[in-house]
Amino acid sequence: MTLYNYTIIIILMMLGLHITINDKNLIKKMIGVNIFQASVLLFYIFLGYIKSSLPPILVSNFYLYSNPVPHVLMLTAIVVGIATFSVGLSIAVKIEEKYGIINQDKCM
């Protein structure tokens, strides 16, 4: 099961990187960055997952607990990613207002 998860993560990473590098449309580039970010978030979440573990609430006669730090850090990364995407969209709107197009080649 874990190889399947990591295979999907690698496919998402490569898809996001490909869209970010090869597409000239600024909105599509931002979507590519978001796909790449989602794959990194999934990667860290799967690293913090331990099969048959409990949340870190102490219970007698149990010794396997999962670490909550990766999940908490990824929640923070999600908030930062949403803020970055919204700022990027507002910049794309301003570029479209000034130049009339959001294609990278024709703006410069």
Summary of the structure (lengths in Angstrom):
residues: 108
radius of gyration: 19.0
end to end distance: 46.6
largest distance: 66.2
contacts: 271
relative contact order: 0.14
helix: 72%
strand: 4%
